[in-house]
Amino acid sequence: MRPIPLGAKGTYTLKVTPAHLANQFKDAVLPQVFATPMMVTIMENAALNAVRDYLEPGESVVGTVVNIKHLAATPVGHEVTAEAVVTKVDGRRIEFDVTAHDEQEVIGAGTHERAVVQLERLQKRLDAKAPKR
């Protein structure tokens, strides 16, 4: 991993479709609004985009902590954009401030942490968990 500067930013934008709604994830009686798990997903993607250019071949980043608040509802058809800003780098651990907004307002905010991993090493750990045949 190359040095990651504080303040490095990444974004990710998604147009809300019926597949992204809360009533698709848990219970059909939930309102037809953008789901919190999808908001977390776009925040994580924004964080990845903030550091992607600093990763070496064979490295990636995985989420380790998510602490967000979903502040406002967004219906189908709107675009939501997440932004992640690097606030701290401690070895392989990277902290971000994350926000999400639609065309009208901030819909979510919080913090997120990711860790740089070696993909080959991670795969070996996953292989060790595979069922034995």
N, CA, C and O of each residue as an XYZ file, in Angstrom:
532
protein
N       0.847     -1.176      0.000
C       0.000      0.000      0.000
C       0.889      1.234      0.000
O       1.813      1.362      0.803
N       0.587      2.128     -0.914
C       1.266      3.419     -0.929
C       0.649      4.309      0.143
O      -0.480      4.053      0.563
N       1.347      5.342      0.600
C       0.774      6.229      1.625
C      -0.548      6.837      1.156
O      -0.664      7.314      0.027
N      -1.533      6.810      2.041
C      -2.854      7.367      1.751
C      -2.966      8.704      2.476
O      -2.853      8.749      3.701
N      -3.187      9.794      1.740
C      -3.256     11.094      2.398
C      -4.584     11.305      3.127
O      -5.637     10.885      2.648
N      -4.523     11.954      4.277
C      -5.753     12.367      4.950
C      -6.482     13.312      4.005
O      -5.865     14.131      3.323
N      -7.785     13.188      3.975
C      -8.578     14.023      3.083
C      -8.853     13.406      1.730
O      -9.628     13.961      0.952
N      -8.233     12.255      1.423
C      -8.531     11.584      0.152
C     -10.034     11.286      0.108
O     -10.616     10.835      1.095
N     -10.649     11.543     -1.046
C     -12.105     11.403     -1.169
C     -12.479     10.409     -2.250
O     -11.769     10.229     -3.239
N     -13.613      9.773     -2.030
C     -14.203      8.913     -3.034
C     -15.707      9.091     -3.016
O     -16.284      9.447     -1.989
N     -16.340      8.845     -4.147
C     -17.798      8.920     -4.240
C     -18.336      7.683     -4.937
O     -17.605      6.940     -5.592
N     -19.636      7.487     -4.775
C     -20.335      6.415     -5.471
C     -21.786      6.850     -5.597
O     -22.396      7.277     -4.617
N     -22.343      6.744     -6.807
C     -23.719      7.176     -7.059
C     -24.549      6.007     -7.559
O     -24.073      5.169     -8.324
N     -25.793      5.965     -7.116
C     -26.721      4.892     -7.480
C     -28.098      5.484     -7.713
O     -28.552      6.319     -6.930
N     -28.770      5.065     -8.777
C     -30.166      5.447     -8.992
C     -31.041      4.420     -8.280
O     -30.911      3.219     -8.517
N     -31.920      4.886     -7.420
C     -32.755      3.997     -6.607
C     -33.802      3.321     -7.492
O     -34.585      3.979     -8.177
N     -33.793      1.978     -7.456
C     -34.780      1.167     -8.177
C     -35.576      0.361     -7.140
O     -35.217      0.356     -5.963
N     -36.636     -0.312     -7.557
C     -37.400     -1.122     -6.602
C     -36.552     -2.164     -5.864
O     -36.862     -2.507     -4.723
N     -35.496     -2.669     -6.490
C     -34.636     -3.664     -5.837
C     -33.867     -3.094     -4.646
O     -33.360     -3.860     -3.827
N     -33.769     -1.769     -4.530
C     -33.010     -1.114     -3.460
C     -33.878     -0.695     -2.276
O     -33.388     -0.036     -1.359
N     -35.142     -1.062     -2.281
C     -36.077     -0.569     -1.263
C     -36.112     -1.443     -0.012
O     -35.840     -2.643     -0.061
N     -36.448     -0.817      1.096
C     -36.507     -1.514      2.387
C     -37.460     -2.701      2.347
O     -37.178     -3.734      2.954
N     -38.575     -2.575      1.648
C     -39.552     -3.664      1.631
C     -39.060     -4.885      0.848
O     -39.717     -5.926      0.871
N     -37.936     -4.782      0.167
C     -37.355     -5.916     -0.540
C     -36.392     -6.714      0.338
O     -36.034     -7.841     -0.004
N     -35.972     -6.142      1.463
C     -34.943     -6.767      2.290
C     -35.494     -7.546      3.476
O     -34.935     -8.578      3.846
N     -36.574     -7.073      4.075
C     -37.021     -7.709      5.310
C     -38.481     -8.116      5.273
O     -38.804     -9.285      5.485
N     -39.358     -7.175      5.009
C     -40.784     -7.444      5.105
C     -41.517     -6.538      4.126
O     -41.235     -5.343      4.048
N     -42.444     -7.101      3.390
C     -43.176     -6.346      2.377
C     -43.997     -5.200      2.959
O     -44.411     -4.310      2.217
N     -44.242     -5.201      4.267
C     -45.024     -4.111      4.860
C     -44.181     -2.863      5.122
O     -44.722     -1.811      5.463
N     -42.865     -2.975      4.965
C     -42.013     -1.800      5.152
C     -42.285     -0.786      4.049
O     -42.724     -1.160      2.961
N     -42.030      0.495      4.317
C     -42.281      1.515      3.288
C     -41.383      1.342      2.068
O     -40.317      0.731      2.146
N     -41.824      1.881      0.960
C     -41.066      1.805     -0.288
C     -40.062      2.949     -0.342
O     -40.227      3.913     -1.089
N     -39.013      2.814      0.473
C     -37.951      3.814      0.559
C     -36.594      3.118      0.476
O     -36.478      1.921      0.738
N     -35.581      3.884      0.110
C     -34.214      3.388     -0.004
C     -33.809      2.699      1.292
O     -33.949      3.269      2.374
N     -33.308      1.477      1.185
C     -32.991      0.644      2.342
C     -31.648      1.033      2.966
O     -30.696      1.388      2.272
N     -31.605      0.955      4.284
C     -30.364      1.231      5.011
C     -29.216      0.332      4.551
O     -28.109      0.837      4.370
N     -29.422     -0.987      4.352
C     -28.299     -1.802      3.873
C     -27.737     -1.323      2.537
O     -26.537     -1.449      2.291
N     -28.581     -0.781      1.681
C     -28.096     -0.249      0.403
C     -27.316      1.041      0.622
O     -26.342      1.299     -0.086
N     -27.728      1.851      1.587
C     -26.982      3.073      1.883
C     -25.589      2.716      2.397
O     -24.603      3.349      2.021
N     -25.514      1.701      3.257
C     -24.210      1.239      3.743
C     -23.362      0.762      2.568
O     -22.165      1.044      2.516
N     -23.961      0.051      1.636
C     -23.235     -0.443      0.469
C     -22.621      0.694     -0.333
O     -21.452      0.615     -0.710
N     -23.383      1.749     -0.600
C     -22.811      2.833     -1.403
C     -21.754      3.597     -0.610
O     -20.797      4.106     -1.192
N     -21.913      3.683      0.706
C     -20.880      4.318      1.539
C     -19.585      3.499      1.495
O     -18.494      4.060      1.398
N     -19.713      2.173      1.568
C     -18.532      1.316      1.484
C     -17.865      1.445      0.116
O     -16.638      1.471      0.026
N     -18.659      1.526     -0.941
C     -18.093      1.690     -2.276
C     -17.380      3.030     -2.420
O     -16.336      3.108     -3.068
N     -17.933      4.084     -1.822
C     -17.266      5.393     -1.848
C     -15.923      5.316     -1.130
O     -14.935      5.884     -1.595
N     -15.883      4.613      0.007
C     -14.632      4.460      0.753
C     -13.599      3.698     -0.076
O     -12.431      4.085     -0.120
N     -14.018      2.633     -0.725
C     -13.115      1.895     -1.612
C     -12.578      2.822     -2.692
O     -11.382      2.811     -2.983
N     -13.451      3.619     -3.283
C     -13.016      4.526     -4.345
C     -12.038      5.585     -3.839
O     -11.205      6.074     -4.602
N     -12.132      5.938     -2.564
C     -11.219      6.932     -1.989
C      -9.789      6.416     -1.916
O      -8.844      7.202     -1.988
N      -9.619      5.100     -1.775
C      -8.269      4.546     -1.563
C      -7.791      3.621     -2.678
O      -6.644      3.177     -2.665
N      -8.638      3.337     -3.614
C      -8.329      2.375     -4.683
C      -6.981      2.650     -5.354
O      -6.214      1.719     -5.600
N      -6.688      3.900     -5.647
C      -5.454      4.240     -6.367
C      -4.196      4.078     -5.523
O      -3.092      4.154     -6.062
N      -4.328      3.859     -4.226
C      -3.178      3.710     -3.335
C      -2.855      2.240     -3.044
O      -1.859      1.942     -2.385
N      -3.683      1.338     -3.529
C      -3.469     -0.084     -3.284
C      -2.475     -0.651     -4.287
O      -2.431     -0.246     -5.449
N      -1.688     -1.586     -3.812
C      -0.732     -2.287     -4.665
C      -1.433     -3.498     -5.292
O      -2.466     -3.943     -4.791
N      -0.880     -4.030     -6.378
C      -1.453     -5.258     -6.941
C      -1.514     -6.346     -5.866
O      -0.575     -6.514     -5.087
N      -2.616     -7.075     -5.834
C      -2.790     -8.132     -4.845
C      -3.373     -7.650     -3.528
O      -3.556     -8.449     -2.609
N      -3.671     -6.350     -3.413
C      -4.279     -5.804     -2.196
C      -5.714     -5.380     -2.470
O      -6.088     -5.071     -3.601
N      -6.499     -5.375     -1.415
C      -7.836     -4.802     -1.442
C      -8.127     -4.274     -0.047
O      -7.288     -4.373      0.848
N      -9.307     -3.718      0.137
C      -9.726     -3.254      1.456
C     -11.067     -3.876      1.794
O     -11.951     -3.972      0.942
N     -11.213     -4.295      3.036
C     -12.466     -4.894      3.494
C     -13.027     -4.062      4.634
O     -12.283     -3.480      5.423
N     -14.345     -4.016      4.707
C     -14.996     -3.271      5.770
C     -14.845     -3.976      7.105
O     -14.958     -5.199      7.193
N     -14.585     -3.184      8.156
C     -14.439     -3.745      9.495
C     -15.356     -3.079     10.514
O     -15.712     -3.703     11.513
N     -15.747     -1.822     10.285
C     -16.637     -1.104     11.197
C     -17.546     -0.190     10.379
O     -17.095      0.481      9.450
N     -18.826     -0.171     10.731
C     -19.784      0.762     10.141
C     -20.584      1.363     11.281
O     -21.174      0.638     12.082
N     -20.604      2.688     11.357
C     -21.377      3.395     12.380
C     -22.072      4.564     11.688
O     -21.512      5.654     11.574
N     -23.297      4.321     11.230
C     -24.005      5.346     10.459
C     -25.411      5.560     10.996
O     -25.971      4.714     11.694
N     -25.961      6.711     10.650
C     -27.365      7.015     10.918
C     -28.059      7.252      9.585
O     -27.548      7.958      8.715
N     -29.236      6.645      9.443
C     -30.066      6.883      8.264
C     -31.015      8.013      8.658
O     -31.873      7.837      9.523
N     -30.859      9.166      8.022
C     -31.507     10.394      8.484
C     -32.772     10.788      7.730
O     -33.622     11.494      8.274
N     -32.904     10.340      6.485
C     -34.059     10.760      5.687
C     -34.377      9.702      4.647
O     -33.498      8.964      4.203
N     -35.641      9.636      4.266
C     -36.121      8.642      3.303
C     -35.934      9.141      1.874
O     -36.001     10.339      1.600
N     -35.695      8.180      0.964
C     -35.549      8.485     -0.462
C     -36.395      7.488     -1.251
O     -36.255      6.279     -1.063
N     -37.271      7.978     -2.134
C     -38.101      7.076     -2.934
C     -37.407      6.619     -4.219
O     -36.332      7.105     -4.569
N     -38.040      5.686     -4.903
C     -37.568      5.178     -6.192
C     -37.399      6.342     -7.166
O     -38.162      7.308     -7.148
N     -36.383      6.222     -8.013
C     -36.170      7.194     -9.070
C     -35.145      8.258     -8.753
O     -34.620      8.905     -9.659
N     -34.854      8.448     -7.484
C     -33.866      9.455     -7.101
C     -32.469      8.878     -7.210
O     -32.286      7.662     -7.140
N     -31.484      9.747     -7.379
C     -30.087      9.344     -7.307
C     -29.589      9.616     -5.895
O     -29.868     10.664     -5.312
N     -28.852      8.659     -5.361
C     -28.191      8.862     -4.076
C     -26.683      8.787     -4.314
O     -26.193      7.938     -5.058
N     -25.977      9.684     -3.671
C     -24.523      9.738     -3.802
C     -23.913      9.666     -2.422
O     -24.303     10.398     -1.512
N     -22.952      8.776     -2.277
C     -22.198      8.669     -1.029
C     -20.825      9.278     -1.253
O     -20.258      9.196     -2.342
N     -20.300      9.895     -0.188
C     -18.941     10.417     -0.215
C     -18.221      9.900      1.014
O     -18.781      9.861      2.110
N     -16.976      9.507      0.819
C     -16.124      9.051      1.912
C     -14.853      9.890      1.905
O     -14.265     10.145      0.853
N     -14.439     10.317      3.101
C     -13.229     11.116      3.245
C     -12.329     10.421      4.265
O     -12.763     10.117      5.376
N     -11.080     10.172      3.887
C     -10.125      9.537      4.803
C      -9.814     10.498      5.947
O      -9.404     11.636      5.717
N     -10.010     10.032      7.181
C      -9.741     10.858      8.365
C      -8.562     10.353      9.192
O      -7.981     11.104      9.975
N      -8.208      9.067      9.014
C      -7.108      8.506      9.796
C      -6.583      7.270      9.084
O      -7.348      6.482      8.528
N      -5.267      7.115      9.110
C      -4.629      5.909      8.599
C      -3.692      5.419      9.692
O      -2.789      6.136     10.123
N      -3.922      4.180     10.134
C      -3.106      3.585     11.186
C      -2.649      2.213     10.687
O      -3.341      1.209     10.857
N      -1.468      2.196     10.069
C      -1.004      0.954      9.472
C      -1.927      0.567      8.335
O      -2.101      1.321      7.378
N      -2.515     -0.611      8.445
C      -3.434     -1.085      7.399
C      -4.888     -0.701      7.671
O      -5.770     -1.025      6.875
N      -5.146     -0.020      8.778
C      -6.509      0.386      9.146
C      -6.761      1.817      8.669
O      -5.960      2.715      8.927
N      -7.885      2.020      7.970
C      -8.224      3.321      7.405
C      -9.608      3.729      7.906
O     -10.559      2.953      7.810
N      -9.720      4.943      8.441
C     -11.004      5.458      8.920
C     -11.508      6.537      7.968
O     -10.730      7.289      7.380
N     -12.834      6.592      7.833
C     -13.495      7.519      6.926
C     -14.667      8.200      7.614
O     -15.327      7.599      8.461
N     -14.927      9.449      7.252
C     -16.232     10.058      7.478
C     -17.026      9.776      6.220
O     -16.522      9.955      5.111
N     -18.270      9.333      6.384
C     -19.107      9.008      5.230
C     -20.426      9.767      5.316
O     -20.982      9.963      6.397
N     -20.911     10.187      4.153
C     -22.221     10.822      4.057
C     -22.912     10.293      2.813
O     -22.268      9.777      1.899
N     -24.223     10.427      2.792
C     -25.004     10.099      1.601
C     -26.090     11.155      1.460
O     -26.640     11.640      2.449
N     -26.387     11.500      0.215
C     -27.446     12.477     -0.022
C     -28.194     12.125     -1.298
O     -27.653     11.492     -2.204
N     -29.446     12.549     -1.345
C     -30.188     12.472     -2.593
C     -30.189     13.881     -3.194
O     -29.394     14.724     -2.778
N     -31.049     14.141     -4.144
C     -31.053     15.450     -4.795
C     -31.509     16.576     -3.867
O     -31.305     17.752     -4.170
N     -32.126     16.222     -2.735
C     -32.717     17.251     -1.884
C     -32.038     17.439     -0.538
O     -32.037     18.546      0.000
N     -31.451     16.359      0.027
C     -30.940     16.488      1.390
C     -29.961     15.377      1.732
O     -29.842     14.382      1.017
N     -29.264     15.573      2.844
C     -28.413     14.522      3.396
C     -29.330     13.435      3.936
O     -30.256     13.719      4.695
N     -29.074     12.189      3.546
C     -29.921     11.089      4.004
C     -29.210     10.170      4.985
O     -29.846      9.335      5.629
N     -27.880     10.320      5.104
C     -27.149      9.475      6.036
C     -25.772     10.033      6.309
O     -25.195     10.744      5.486
N     -25.243      9.695      7.500
C     -23.906     10.165      7.876
C     -23.347      9.262      8.959
O     -24.092      8.623      9.702
N     -22.026      9.219      9.038
C     -21.389      8.440     10.086
C     -19.926      8.209      9.804
O     -19.271      9.002      9.126
N     -19.419      7.103     10.337
C     -18.022      6.737     10.156
C     -17.938      5.304      9.659
O     -18.860      4.505      9.827
N     -16.812      5.010      9.047
C     -16.594      3.688      8.469
C     -15.112      3.377      8.579
O     -14.279      4.280      8.508
N     -14.785      2.117      8.750
C     -13.398      1.685      8.813
C     -13.202      0.526      7.846
O     -14.058     -0.348      7.710
N     -12.051      0.542      7.177
C     -11.681     -0.551      6.286
C     -10.259     -0.950      6.604
O      -9.489     -0.156      7.144
N      -9.908     -2.183      6.271
C      -8.558     -2.684      6.493
C      -7.989     -3.196      5.181
O      -8.675     -3.872      4.414
N      -6.738     -2.872      4.934
C      -6.048     -3.362      3.745
C      -5.702     -4.824      3.980
O      -5.164     -5.191      5.024
N      -6.021     -5.650      2.991
C      -5.723     -7.080      3.074
C      -4.951     -7.518      1.844
O      -5.080     -6.944      0.762
N      -4.141     -8.557      2.043
C      -3.482     -9.236      0.935
C      -4.454    -10.303      0.439
O      -4.832    -11.193      1.201
N      -4.857    -10.228     -0.806
C      -5.883    -11.134     -1.321
C      -5.454    -12.598     -1.253
O      -6.276    -13.461     -0.946
N      -4.210    -12.889     -1.528
C      -3.740    -14.276     -1.484
C      -3.831    -14.829     -0.051
O      -4.272    -15.958      0.162
N      -3.419    -14.035      0.895
C      -3.481    -14.461      2.305
C      -4.934    -14.654      2.755
O      -5.251    -15.616      3.453
N      -5.808    -13.736      2.350
C      -7.224    -13.858      2.689
C      -7.811    -15.132      2.090
O      -8.571    -15.840      2.752
N      -7.460    -15.425      0.837
C      -7.987    -16.629      0.197
C      -7.544    -17.879      0.934
O      -8.326    -18.821      1.068
N      -6.308    -17.912      1.416
C      -5.823    -19.068      2.181
C      -6.643    -19.254      3.448
O      -6.966    -20.382      3.819
N      -6.983    -18.150      4.117
C      -7.805    -18.237      5.335
C      -9.209    -18.745      5.005
O      -9.784    -19.535      5.754
N      -9.750    -18.285      3.884
C     -11.081    -18.752      3.478
C     -11.043    -20.225      3.108
O     -11.943    -20.984      3.467
N     -10.003    -20.630      2.390
C      -9.866    -22.043      2.025
C      -9.807    -22.929      3.250
O     -10.342    -24.038      3.237
N      -9.159    -22.457      4.322
C      -9.051    -23.235      5.562
C     -10.421    -23.424      6.218
O     -10.610    -24.361      6.994
N     -11.370    -22.547      5.914
C     -12.721    -22.668      6.489
C     -13.654    -23.518      5.627
O     -14.760    -23.857      6.048
N     -13.208    -23.856      4.433
C     -14.057    -24.633      3.522
C     -14.348    -26.002      4.127
O     -13.493    -26.582      4.796
N     -15.546    -26.513      3.895
C     -15.882    -27.844      4.406
C     -14.931    -28.902      3.839
O     -14.579    -28.869      2.659
N     -14.537    -29.805      4.667
C     -13.653    -30.896      4.229
C     -14.492    -31.970      3.572
O     -15.568    -32.305      4.066
N     -14.017    -32.513      2.471
C     -14.776    -33.552      1.744
C     -14.112    -34.875      1.858
O     -14.606    -35.862      1.313
